[in-house]
Each structure stands twice: as C-alpha cells, then as structure tokens.
Amino acid sequence: MAATPPGKIYGVSELTRHIKHVLGQAFPPFWLRGEISECRIHSNSSHVYFTLKDSGAQISAVFFRGGRIFQDLRLGPGVEVDVYGQLTVYEPNGNYQVLVSNINVHGLGDLHRRFEEMKQRLQAEGLFDPQRKRSIPPMPNCVGVITSRDGAALQDFLNVLHRRFAGMRVRIAPTLVQGSDAARQIAAAIAYLNNTAACDVIVVTRGGGGLEDLWPFNEEAVARAVAGSAIPVISAVGHERDFTICDFAADHRSATPSVAAEQVVEAKARLHERIVHARQRLRNALLLRLANLRQRQVQAAACPLFSRPEELFNRRAQQLDYLVQRLAQAIPRQAEQAALRTQAVANRLARTMPAILQARQARLENARRALHALNPTAVLTRGYSILLTENGRAIRSAKDTSADADLLALLGNGKLNVKVTKIIPKENNHD
C-alpha cells in the first residue's frame, strides 16, 4: 500500500511556474555565446526560433520579432553569435529557453568556416565552372537515386516521379546521409552507378537539417565524386534555403527531392501526355469515321438497289429494249431521207450542168484567143524578128551589141545566124 505523500503536492503547471521563477531569480539577464544550429523565422509574426550550441551542449532560443535583424545580418546555421537575454521556461512543453532581446555576430562557426574554405578552394580548381556542367537528359530510361532507404526524401521523390510518369525505372543506391561514414558511402555509390552504367541520370538527395546534419554533402570526397561523374548528377539536398558543396559541384541543383523528380521526367512526361492526347484524338477520329460508315451502311441497306436489285436490272433491261426499238425504226427512215436528198441533188445537177458547161467553154475560148494574141510567135509571123546574143539575151537597143558580134535571129518560121557589121546611131535611123 502506497504511503501518504508527506508535505505539499505540486501540480505540473504549478511546479513549472515555480521552476520558471527560480530560474529567473537565479539567472538575471546575461550574454551567451554559441553557434546557430537550427533556425526558423515565422512568416506571419517574424519571430525567430533557433538553437545555440557549442561542442558539448545546445539550448533553445527565441527572438520575438527578430526576423528582420536575422535577414539584415544574414544569420543562419553555422554563424557564431553573442545573444543577450533572459533564461525562462516555455510552460506548455516544459522546455527552458533563452528569451533573446539583443544579438551580435561574433564570427563564423567552425563548420561554416570550413564550408567557406572548401568552397573557395574547389571553386579555384574549376569544379564549379558552368562550362563543365552537362544538361540533364530529357528522355532518361532509368534514374539512379542515392539517399537513405528509410528517409522521407526517397518517398517524396518516388511519389512525385510515379505520379508524373508511372513506370519510370529507378535504381536506388542506399547510403547513410548523416554521420561520419556518410560521405564515403555517397562517393562510393556515385562510383558504383558510373562503373555499372546503371542509369542515365543520378539524383543525390536527403531532407533538410542543420549545417552539421548536411555536412556529409560538404565533404571533399563527395564533391570530387559528383564532379567526376560521367553520368549527369542532380543535387537535391535539404530545403530550398540550404546550400551544400554537392550543390555547386553537381550539374544541376534542385530545391527539394520533389522538384528533382519533376525535373527528371519533365520532358518525358510532356511527351507522354502529347502521345496520350494524340492517341485520344486518333481514337475519337476513328470512332467518328466508324459512325459515318455505319450510317452509310444503314442508308445503303435501305436503298432499293441493295434490297431489291432485280428491280434495277429489269428497269435497265426495259430501257435497253426501248432504245433498240427506236434504233430499228430510225435506220430505214434515215436511209430513205438520205436517198431523197441524193436524188434532189442529182436533179439539180442535171438541170444546171449544160448551162455551166456552155459558160465554161465560152470562157475557155476567150482565154485561148487572148493567149494567142499575146503569143510572140504570132507577132513574128507578121514580119518581125527577135535578136538574141550568144548567151540568149534579147537585143532591145543598139547599145546591147557591138560590131562584128554574132547574133541569132528568131523569125516567124525558122532562125538565122547574123553578124553585126555596123552600129548605126539613133539619129541616122531614117537612112
């Protein structure tokens, strides 16, 4: 049987308030130095909730309406600060925290300093040059994913990937994503996927966290494995505000695992959607064509040609008989009309032919007489002659010949060879 508790019995809220009071009395406002680890700025109130840590411990802190100061000073994980505040207890969950009223930047934390040093060194070597980065293949057949098998990042990636393009092949290379051995496993997984040519694109991913949580992705071994990969690499580490060395070395950075999944299958999903739409349009066109053919079939079935083809045959046969009968009647009639036309032409010729012949004979006699009158031979019979030179040219003037020339004289009946003995000028023609 339980003993009766001696003394006062505290309620939870009462005890928490008492602890809060004792802490407030024991620790008046003070300055505290530590490295910012996790940090969250409330979008509506601008309150800042963060964690301060050193090598051995950590403590929660809240800076009411400090969002603007954090943004102006660019405060975030890895930055070492001095805060001034009051130690208090947040009663709803019983956690003690520092209520910050002022903050100064002390310097970069060790991890942040190492981050910047490695970033500058690798950048100087050219590992981050845009010229060496390759484009992500638009039509990958398989995507390799390097992450924790049990992490939420993998599930987010797979959910979006299969929603955007179901059936995409995925090869998972499970690794640690946090801890001292994580960087070695990540680099080995990149080398394995390259050596086996297991995929067309590699996605290195994990969820969000503080700088120390994401540190394996800032290790030099991971950066060199990513930069040396023959397969294009997408880095999707942390949240949108988180940046790692892996992000700078990769061919492409995605803000989250879900965004990486969208980018991997974006072109392929668009092509798939176009194919689906084209297939649907083709199917609709075929269905419409089939409906039209069925309608034509129905109309054809109702046509008498198909329902009663003998009627069409009989009608065409009757038309043929009618045409044959008309042709048989037309041929004798046309032959008789042609014979009548031939007889009429013959009669007209018989009546007009004698007169035509007489007129043509008279014209022929007149032409004969005219031709006889123009015949040079008829002129020669009246005592004239034609003198020709040796080459047959007619003499028309005394100038056309010369003395002692031999000429040929054409008479009305016969020819004469004559010799020119003298050329008599024109003025002496009267002698």
Secondary structure, DSSP 8 states (H G I E B T S, - for coil): ------S----HHHHHHHHHHHHHHHS-SEEEEEEEEEEEE-TTT--EEEEEE-SS-EEEEEETT-HHHHHHTT--TTEEEEEEEEEEEETTTTEEEEEEEEEEEEEE-HHHHHHHHHHHHHHHHTTT-GGG-----SS-SEEEEEE-TTSHHHHHHHHHHHHHSTT-EEEEEE---SSTTHHHHHHHHHHHHHHTT--SEEEEEE----TTTTGGGGSHHHHHHHHT-SS-EEEEES-TT---HHHHHSSEE-SSHHHHHHHHHHHHHHHHHHHHHHHHHHHHHHHHHHHHHHHHHHHHHHSHHHH-HHHHHHHHHHHHHHHHHHHHHHHHHHHHHHHHHHHHHHHHHHHHHHHHHHHHHHHHHHHHHHHHHT-HHHHHTTT--EEE-TTS-B--SGGG--TT-EEEEEETTEEEEEE------GGGTT-
